[in-house]
Each structure stands twice: as structure tokens, then as C-alpha cells.
């Protein structure tokens, strides 16, 4: 698995430059940006979602707690459709937990 350090090593720039290129590309020179993006593509780099969430201290998860999914009043049909759609629209994900 490729990480941001390997991409920086491939291009010959700092980890900070790779990070800036991926997050705010307009502040990186066009030549450097092109080299970094080519290395990202070549190496198959994908950001580690758990590391990003840990660093930002935000998981963007919406947790739905219900006593049971057998009660159709509490969980009509496909419970995830409205909740997960609305959550995804603002960059979150919905997770359901039931009580045992």
C-alpha cells in the first residue's frame, strides 16, 4: 500500500507539498502539481480515511439507535434510505445500531 511519504519520495518533494497538492492545489506551482498528481496516479495512492478522520477528529458518522428493527413504526421499510441519503448529501454516513 502506497502512502503519502512514498509519493513524496517518487517526486522528490516534501510530504507537505504532496499534501498541499491534494488538498489545495491552487497554492502549488503548476509544474510541481503535475508531477505530484502523476506520481499519485502512478503509485495508486488513496488517502487513508481512518487517518484523515483521526487527524481531523471528525468521523462524519450519523449513528441511529433503535430498540429493535422488528418494530415497523420505528424502522419503516428500508430505514437507511432517508437517513443515509440526507447524511450523504452533507458528507456524512449513517450507521444503525440495535439494542440486544
Helices and strands as residue ranges (DSSP letters): H 4-11, H 15-23, G 25-27, H 30-43, H 49-56, E 61-66, H 80-89, E 93-98
